[in-house]
Amino acid sequence: MELTMARRYGFDGDVPTMVVVSTPNQDLALTNLAYCSSGDLRRFILPGTKLAYALVGDAAVLSLRYPLDTAHEAIKDGQIALNAIQRRQAKVSAGDSVSVTSFVPPENFNLAVLTLELEFVKKGNRNEELDAVVLAQLIRKRFIDQVMTTGQRASFEFQGTNYIFTVNQALLEGQESATPLDRGLLTKETYFIFEATPNSGIKVVNQREAASSKLFKHKEFNLEKLGIGGLGSEFTDIFRRAFASRVFPPNVVNRLGIKHVKGILLYGPPGTGKTLMARQIGKLLNGKDPKIVNGPEVLSKFVGETEKNVRDLFADAENDQRAKGDQSELHVIIFDEIDAICKSRGSTRDGTGVHDSIVNQLLTKIDGVESLNNVLLIGMTNRKDLLDEALLRPGRLEVHIEINLPDENGRLQILQIHTNKMKENSFLAPDVSLPELAARTKNYSGAELEGVVKSAVSYALNRQISMDDLTKPLDEESIKVTMEDFLNALHEIPPAFGASTGSLERCRLNGIVDCGDRHKHIYERAMLLVEQVRVSKGSPLVTCLLEGPSGSGKSAMAATIGINSDFPYVKIISAETMIGLSEGSKCAQIVKVFEDAYRSQLSIIILDDIERLIEYVAIGPRFSNLISQTLLVLLKRLPPKGKNLFVIGTTSEVGFLESLGICDAFAITYHVPKLRQADAKKVLKHLNVFADYDIDAAAEAIDDMPIKKVYMLIEMAAQGSHSGGAEAIYSGEAKININRFFDILGDVVSLRV
């Protein structure tokens, strides 16, 4: 025990004993100091200071002094003077010997919060009202630079009456929770919380005024130390809206005629740090520990039990406000996945009405007839649209903070947070460039960036493991996480929210070739539209329709535009991803893609084969009116302020779309044609699969043919044209036999006829 405490608090190795004597007079007894001779004091004084501390017994660390008046004559060398409370604390009497160990305060030893329980020295049927502001000033002045230990007792005089305080909690700056052995140095920055038992006769008033700017445990916020990266502006908004008014005393707020904010809603895509930020806000606050509730945990199968669970969450805050009024501490309730229990009333059809009654109960507790002013409710959700509107109005969850995907600087902060330890311990290779990784990880969430770091570490660890001999000793010193490990991790963990690179590449499996001036002109015009979306402030929504025969390269061109735009959000909506879904489900998927796009500053959405999306059938014609109306609305709806969107549609049935009015919803329409002979010649030269003297004949044969069919014919003709197979053709070792190509072409044409 002594060894552990010596290591923790910096005691020296000697454990001398001294003889206990009584404090010479009453004035010295009220100082909470221990006194010794000037000769003994020299052994305890800290170098370069006039302060001296000692652990007396194993109870409390006391400040040592030498009496300046005639009392010094009563204390001899080898003696230590303790008052009655100190002797009881050390479990000794006058004349006993007690161990007195030198104490050196460690770094970061200042007290942030000191909770003191008050009582009268002389018990009786008396009542006193103590002003917390005045009392805090007196105790701070009287006991400054003294070490306070949890459980320690001390006496003091206040306005002619003697009191005793007991240290119930001693919380250091930066410390998140208290432990039984906590102690620290009382400074001018220490925040006091005064407590008194109900039957003590002591009532503390103006406790909140004493708090002033002590609402938080820390003097300043270092979000990086809290593990929060890229959310500085969001945290600033939260502080301004929810906490700025609470920093000031209640009388100031009352004179302003405002009420405190009672609720914050953090919403945004999964993995962006909503839960992390809410938990850290709760830890930053002085007062009661936050109650953290997962939405589904509140639900119960028993009638009325769920509503009771909600009431129980607010019970402590209600009792506290009833007993202390404006002096009540702040109670923080954190609701994770709040959409699970607070869905819009009337939206669920379970027949029980449970969800509706939960919402009603929650609304009543936050802002009902008996409104609580000592509660801060923090809700988190990925689906703000599901929440009941009444919950989101001012007076309830009125502060809505979108926790969005981090920008490049935010991603750099997050990567630094997750690689700090490996860098400190020399596990990070010198070639790792975090700024480059931050630039490469567009639209990665904080959780996904953490996953990238974990994946990179797994590659580094795997190099040290022999699969042939798993018992082989590991060389920890040679573990290095390299830039290559991070690049491999990026391929392994793509962002859920961002460019659908895989889907876009599938739209152009044969790559991009020069298809002639007409295709090039359309591509250049489309890229000008991309630039317009990028820089324009007057065109937040730009729409373009690519129409043409089936197989003419519309989808490949749209995918190329999306990839080359370098926009952070590029998604393709195609019928192949919605096979088997109902009309309503398809509409929901389409709407979700647009809603996600509105979260990104620059976005491209590709509506591929629109006629397939709306389930067009030529006989009839038949189509889904629900989906077509959804598209018409979305194609005209402007994105939120500061967000720009480019929508590219493709179709092979432009006449049908005109009849529905969908063509009119697109600002510009471009016709993507079939290949002419000159265009086909360029394509064949690029592919280099024919002999030079056969290219003209082949190009003439495929005049006015869609490029997709050209690729298919070449693929078919390559099979069997040479003993080396198609691989020899595409590697340039052999050429396609022109006669075989004509045979294949003839078969395709005759089959069509």
N, C-alpha and C positions, 0 to 999 in steps of 0.2 A: 504493500500500500504506500509506504513512505517513498520507496524507490520510484513507483509510478508517478507520484505527485512531484517528486524531485525532478523527474524528466520533464513533466508537463509545465511546471512553474519555475524551473531554474534554480532550485536550492543548491547551495554548495554542499560539499561532502561532510563537513563537520556537523555534529548534532550535540552542541553543548547544552547544559542545564543551568537554570538560574533559580534562585529562591524567590517565591512569590511573596509580595507585601501588598498592603492595601494602598489605594491611591491616596496621596496625602490630604487632599481637600475636595469638597464637592464640586468646585468650579472645574478642576482637572478631571473629575469623574464624568462630567457631561461632554467631554471632548472626544470620547471614544478612542483616545490615544493610550498607548502603553508608555511608561516612563522608566528610564534607567539612568545610571551615572554617566557623566561625560566620557569617562574612560571606556565603558562598555559600548557607548553609542558609536564610537569611531569604527568598531568592527562591523557595523551594519550599514553605515552610510554608503550610498551608491556613488561611484566615482564621478566627479564633475557636478554633483548635485548636493543639496542639503537634505535629501529625502532618505529615510531609512525604513525598511520593512522587515518583518520577521514573522514566521509561522510559529505561533505559540501553541504548543501541544500539537494536535492534529485538527484543530477546530477552525480558526480564522487567522487571516493575515492581518496583523496590526501595524500601524505606523508607530515608530519609536521616536520619543522626544526626550530632551533633557529639561527639567523644570527650570525656569528662569528666576523664580522667586525663592523665598526661603524654604520652599518645599524640597529643594534639592538636598537639603541636609538630612532628610528622612530616608533617602535612598542611597544605599552603599553600593560599592562595586560587587558585582555578582548577584544583584537583586533586580527584580522587574516588578513595577507597580501596576496592578490591574484593578479595575473597579469591580463591583459585585457582579454585574452582568457578565463581564469578561471572565471572571473566575468560574462562574457557573458554566459558561460555554466551554472552558478548558477543563472543567471537572476537577478543580483544585481548590484548596483553601490557603489562607495566609500561613506561611511557614513551609508549605510543600515545595518540592522541586519540580520544575516543568522544563521540557525541552524547548529551546528557543533557536530556531533555524533561520539563517539569513535567507532572504527572499529577493530575487531579482525579477522585476516584471518583464515578461517577454514582449515581443513585438505584437502589434494589433491587440492590445490589452484594454483598450478604452471601452467603457460600458455604453451601449446604445440605449438600453432600457433597464430601468431598475424598478421593480415592483415591491412596494413597501406596505406591510400591514400594520396599522396603527392601533395602539391601546394606551390607556392611562397607566401611569406608574402606580397611582393609588386608585384602586377600584372603588366604585360608589355609584349612586343613582344620579349621575350628572349627565348633561347633554351639552356637547360642544359642536359648533359648526366651523369647520376649518376651510379656509380659502386655499385651493390647490396651488394657485399662482404664487401667493405669498409664501406658502409652506415650501414649495419647490425652491424658491429663491434662498430661503433660510438654510435648508438642508444642503443645497449646492455650495453655499458659502461656508457653512460650518464643517462639512466633511469632504471638501474638494481634495483631490489627490490621495484620498484614502482608498484602500482595497476593500471591496464589499464581496462577501461570499454568501451563496445561497444558504439560508438557515441562520445567518448571523443576526444577533440582536444588539441594539444600541439605544441609549437614552439621550434625550435632548429636551431643551426647554423652549416652549413656543407661547408667546403672549402670556407669560406668568404661570403657565401650567407645564408640568413635566410629563413627557410621553416616552413610550418605547416603540421603536419600529422593528419589525422582523423582515428580513430580506426573503421574499417569496420567489423572486425570479431575478437573475442577473444575466442579461443577454448582451453579448459583445457585438460590436459593429461587424456586420457581414455574417453573423451567426444566424442560422435559420430557426433553430429550436433550442430550448434550454435543457440542461442535464443537471442532476443533483449536485455535482461538484463544481458548478460554474462560479467563477469569480472574475472581477475586473476592476479597473481603476475608474473612480467617479471623476468626471470632468465637467467643464461648463457646458458641454454639448449633451450630457446625459438627460434622457427624458424620463420623468418620474410618473409612475402610476400608483396612486394611493388607494388602499383598500381598507375597509373596516367591517368587522362582523356586524350583523343587524342589531344585536343586543349590546354592542360595546358602548353606545351613547355618543359615538363620533359620527358625524356626517360631513363628507367631503363635497364641497361645491366648486364650481368652475374648473372641473377636471379637464373639460375640452379646451378651455382657454389656456390651460397650462400646456396643452399639446402644441399649440401654435403650428409650427412647421414640422412637428415630430410625428406626423402621420406615418411617415416611412422610417424604416430601420436604418437606411443608409443616407449619407449626406448627398450622394450623387448616384446616378444610375449608370452602371457600366453593363450594357446589354450583352456585350460579348462574353463577359465573365459569367453571366447568367445563362449562356448557351443560346442566346437569341441573336440571329444575324439577319440583316436586311430588312428589319422592321422598325427602324428608328423613327420615320415619319409617322407610322401608325401609332407607335407608343406615345409620341408627342401629342397626337390628337386625343388619345385615350386620357392622358393626364389632364389636358386642357378641359375636356368636357366633363370628366367624371371626378377628378380629384382636386382641381384647383380651388373649388369652393370649400372643400373639406379641410384644406390647409389652414384656412382662416378661422378664427373663433366664431362660435354661433352668433354672438351679438352683432358681428360685422355682417354676416350672411343675412340675419334678420333685418338689419337696417337697409340692406340692398333689396329686400323683399323677394328673395328667390328661394327655391328649394333645391336640395342636393339632387343630383342625378342618381336614380335608383337602379338603373339597369343598362348593361352594355351587351350588344350582340356582335360577336365576331363571326363573320361568315366568309366563305371563299372555298376554293378547290381543296380536295383532300391533300394532306401532307404539307400544308404551307405554314404550320406553326401556330394554329389557333389554340389548341389545347396547351401547348408549351407556354405561350404568352399568358394565358389565363392562370395557369398554375404559378408562374413566376410573379404575377401581379399579387396573388394571394400571399406569397411568401415575403414580398417586399413590405407589406403593411404591418404596422404595429397593431396589437390588439388580439382578438380571437383568431385562432387558426381557421383557415377557410374550410367550408364543407364542400367536398367535391362529390358530385352526384352524376352518375351516368343515367341518361334519360330512361332507358329500358328498365333500370333497377327499381324505379319508382312504381312501375306497373305491378298490379297484383290481381290475381284471379278472383279475389273475394270482393263482394260488393261493398263499396265505401272504404276499403282498405287503402286504395291508391290515394284518395283524397286525404285520408289521415296521414299518409306518408308525406304528402306535400305540406300539411299543417305542421307536422313535427319538424320540418326543416326550418321553419320560422319561429318555433316555440322559444328558443333561447333568446333570439332578438326581441321578441315581444316581452318576455320577462325582464330583460335588461332595460328596455325602454320604459317599462312600467315602474321599475324601481329607481332608475337614475335619470329618466327624462333625456334632456339634451346632453347630459354627461355620459350617456351610454357609448360604449365602444362600437366601432364599425364591425358589422358581421358580414362576411363575404360568403356568398353561396355560388358555387361554380356548377353550371349545368352543361355537361358534355352531351352532344347529340340531342339537343333540346327539341328538335323536330320530331323525335320519337313520341313525345307526349303532348306537344303543343300544336298539333296539326289544326288547320283552319276548321272551325266548328261547322258541322254539317257535311264535312268532306268524307268522313269515314262512315261506312254502312255496316258496322258490326252488330247493329240492333240493340246494343247495350247503352250507348251514349256515354261510355266511360271517358273517352278522349275529350268530349265536350265538357264534362264535369271537372276534369283535371284543369283544363284551361280556365274555367270559371273560378276554380279554387285559387289558382295561381294569380289571376288578375285581382282577386279580392285581397289577397295577402300583400301584394306589392302596392296597390293603389286603391284600396277599398275605403270603407267608412273609417276604420281604425288604421289609418295609413302609417306605415313604419318609416321612420326617417334615419334609422341606423343600419339599413340593409343595402348592400350592393350586390345585385344579381348579375352574374356574367354568364351569358348563354353562348353556345357555339354550335354551328351547323354548317353543313355543306349545301343545304337546301332551304335557303331563306324563303323561297316561293311557297313552301308548304306551311309556313307559320301563320297563325291567326293574326289578322290585321290589328285587332284590338291590343295584342301583346306588343306591337311595334310602335304604338303611338307615344308622344311625350308623356312623361310621368311613369312609364313602364320601361320596356327595353328601348329607350329613346335614342341611345347613341349607337349608330350602326357603323361599324368599322370593317371595311373589306380587307381581309388578309389575303393579298394576291400573290401570284408567283413573284419571286425575287428578281430584281434587275441584275445587271452584271456586277455592280458593286456589292449588292446584297449576296449574290452567289459567292463572291470572293470571301466575304465575311463568314459565311456558313462553312465554306471549305477550310478556312483558317481555324475555325472553332473545332472542326472534326479532325484536323491534322496537327493541332498544337502539341498534343502529348507525344505523338510519334516524332515530331520535329525536335522537341526537347530531349528525347531519348535517342536521337541520332538514327532513327529508323527510316527517315524520309531521305531518299536519294537526292543529290544535288541537282539532277536534271529535271526535277519536278517543278513545273511552273504553274502555280495556282492561278495567276492572272489569265494564262492561256486556257486553263481548264474552265475558268469562269466564263470566258468568251465562247467556249465550245458548248456550254451547257444551257443553251437557250431553252426557256420554258420548263426547266427542271424545278421541281418543288424542293423545299428543304429536306423532306423525308427521302426523296429520290437522290439528292446529293449525298446524304448520309449513306444510302445504299451503295452509291458509286464508290465511296471511300472504303466501305466494308468489302466490296467486291475486289477492289485493287489490293487490299491487304491480303485477301484470300489467295490471290495469284502469287504474292510475295512469299507467303507462308508455305504454299504448295511446293515452291522450288526447294525448300529445305527438307521436304519429306520424301523419303525413298519408298516407293510403292512395293519394291522388292523386299525391303526389310523395314517394317514399321517400328521396330524396336531400336533402330539405329539412333544414337545420341544426336540431339539437335544442336546446331550451332547458332545460338541466339544472336551473337555479335554480327553474324553475316546477313541478318534479315534487313533487306532494303526494299522499300516500296518505290518503284521507279515510275517514270512518266509513261512507259509502255504499259505498265500495269493499269494505270488510270485510263489510258486509251482503250485497252481491252474491256475495262469495266463499263465505259461509255457504250460500247456495242452490246454489252450484256444487259444493261439497264437503260432502255430508252424511256424518254419522258411520256407519261400518260397523256399529258396535255401539251400539244405542240404539233409540229409538222408530221404528217403521216408519210414519212419518207418511203417506208416499205410499200404501202398501197400505191403511192405515186410512181415508184419505179416499176411496179407491175403493169402500169398502163403504157409503158414504153420498153417492153422487154427486148426489142430489137435495136434499142438505142435511137439516136436522133441523127438523121442524115439530111443533106441538102436536097429538098424536094422541088426546087425551082423558085423563081421569083415570086410567084403568087403566094405560096406557103410562107416564104420569108417575109413578105410584106405584112401578112396577117400577124405573124409572130412579133415583128417589130412594133406594130401598132398596139398589140396587147401589152408589150413591155412598157410602152409609153403610158398606158393606163396604170400599170403597176407603179410607175414613178409618180404619176399624178396622185394616186392613193397615198404614197409615201410622204409627199411634201405638201399636198394641198390642204388648206384649212376650210375651204368652202365646199369640198366634195367628200364628205365622210363615207358615202356609199357610192360605189361605181359598179355597174353590172354590164356584162358582156356575154352574148350568146354566139357560140360557134356551131353553125349548122352545115350539113352536107351529107353526102351519101354515106351509107354504112361502110366502115373500114377506111375512110378517107384520112384518118389520123387526128381526128378532133380530140379524143381523149389523151393521146400522146402529147399533143401540143399544149393542152390545158395543164397536164402534169408537169411538162417542162417549164411552163410559165410559173407554176407554183414553186418548183424547186429552185429555179434561177432567181426568183424574187427575193430569196433570203429572208422572207417574213417569218416571224417566230411562230405563227399559227397558220398552218395550211392543212385543211381537211378535205377529203373527197367523200361525197355522199353518193353511193351507187346502189342499185337494186339488189346486187348480189349479196350485200351485207344484211338484207332485210327479208330474205327468203323465209316464208312461213309465218311472218308477223302479221298481225291484224292491222287494219287501217289506223286505228288509234295509236298502236305501238310504233308504227312507222312515223306518224306525225310527231310523236314524242321524241323519237330519235333525231329527226330533222331539226326540231325546235332546240334540242339540247346542244347540237353542233353550233347553231347560231348563237345561243346563249353563251357558250364557251368562247366563241369568237369575240363577243362583246367585251370579254375580260382582257383581251390582248390589244395592245395599241395598234398593231398592224396585223390584219388577217386576210386569208384567202379561203373561200369555200368553193369547191367544184361540184356542181350538180351534174353528174355524169348520166347520160341517157335519160333525160327528163321524162320521155314518154314511157320508159320502163318504170320509173319511180311512181308515176301516177296510174300505172297498170293499164296502159292503153292497149286496146284490142281493135284491129281494123274493122272487124265485122260488127256493125252496130251504129257508130263506134261506141265502145264501152270504156269507162275510165273511173278513177276514184275522185269524186268531187271534193271529198274531205281533204285529200292530199293536195289537189290542185289549188284549192282555196288557201290552204296553209302556205304553199309556195308563193302565191300571189301576195299574201300579207307580208311574208318575210322579205320578199324581193323589194318591197317598198318601205319597209321599216328602217328608219335611220338608227345607226348604233349610238350608244351613249356618247356624251361630250368627251372629246379627246381620244376616241377610238375610231379607226378607219377600217373599212371592210371592202374587199373586192370579190364579187361573186361572178364566177364563170360557169355558164351552162353549156351543155352539148346536147345535140339532138339530131336524129336522122328523119324526123317527122315534123318539119317546120310548118307545113300546112295545117296539121292538126293543132299544133301549139298556137298558131294564129287564130284559129277558130275559138280557142279557149281564152284568148286575150293574154296568154303568158308571154308571147313575143313582145307585146307592148310594155311588159314590165321590165324588159331589158333595155338599157339605154342605147346599146350598140349591138348590131348583129353582123357577123362576118361569115361569108360562105367559104367553107373549106372544100376545094374541088378535088376531083380525081386527077391522076397523073396524066399529063400530056406526054407525047413522045420525047420532047426535049427534057422534060422533068424526069421521065423514066430512065433516060440515058445517064443523067447525073447520079441517080440512085444506084444504077448497075455499076457505074465506074467506082463509086464509093465502096460498094460491096466487094468488088474485085473477084467475082465468081465466074465470069465469062472471059474467054479469050478476047483480045482487043478487036479482032476481025468479026466476032459474033455479037458484039454489044449493040450495033445499029439494028441488026435483024431482031434481036430480042426486044429492044426498046420499041420497035415498030409494032411488034406482036402484042405488047401490053399497053398500047396507047389507050387512054381513057379508062384506066383501071384503078381502083382504090389501092393505096399503098399496102394496106393490110393483106390484100389478096396477092399482091406481088411477092411479099415475103413468104406467103404460104406456098406459092408455086415454086419459088426458088428452093425452099426447104424440101419439097417433094422431089424436084428434079435432082437435087444433090444426092439423094439416096440412090445408090446403084450406078451413078455416073462414072465412078472410078473404083478400082479395087480397094483403095484405101478408105472408101466410104465418105460420109459427109465431113468427117474431121479433116480429111485431106483437102477437101474443097475449101473449107473455111480457114484452114491454115495457109492457103496459098500454094500448096504443093501441086494441086491439080485444078482443072476447070470443069465446069458443067458442060456436058455434051449438048450442043445446041439442038440436035435432032431429038434427043430425049426430052428436052425442055418443050419443044413443039408438040411432042406426043402428049405430055402431061397437060399442056394448054388445051389441046384438042379434046382430051377426055373431059376436062372441066367445062369447056364450052358446050360439048354435046350433052353432058349430063344436065346442064342448065336448060338447054333447049328441050 
